[in-house]
């Protein structure tokens, strides 16, 4: 591409300006990541109560006006438990719960890589038998 353009049309950017841009961008990205780690964004709990027929899902979000996510719905609204398994260089094994009218809700964190396929299947089977719903794999 350089041989196609005349040398007068090539703009010169000093290396320090370019490196400063990348450094500042890296600072912003790293501060965002450190804040999500320190604030423990995405952590929470899942409560399944068969006696009251209620499922509660609680997650922490970013600080601000609504730092908490709290979902509550009836057990009869749960359609199925879904397992997503992707093998390869970056394997993913995620457990989802499909709710009628609300779509799918992840139950495991996406960065949890310690689950083997057997462990995730066992966890899904226990939850599906407790809630009396089918299991789907996608």
Phi, psi and omega in degrees: 000327181292323181289339180282320182273143173292151185294341179286337183270351180280122180280144180257124173247125177297143183298326179296323179293315181295315181293326176295320177300312180295324178294316179293318177299319178296322177298316179296316180295316181292324177293323175298314180295319178295322178295318178296326178288312183292322179279353179058046181294132179097350179279162181164206182214162175239130179239122179246114182243106182284331181295315179269355180060043182230142173242129179240133177236124182238132177222145173275139176247198177285146177301147181154216184291314180236084183281354182240144174245120181230115179248137179221130179206168183278152180296326181291345177277352180280124181272315183196168171253128182245145176241129174250120180237119175235117178262167179134210182295318177241085184290142177230131175227105186236140179256127181240158173236124181267124182249136180296120178087352181237355180086209182256145179237124179289138178256335177249154178288150182286341181266003178281105183254005183275354178283127170273163178303325179293319180294318181291324176294320180294318179297317179294320180295318179297316181292318180295320178289326177294318181271349181061052177230160179283165176251136176237143178243130177220000000 
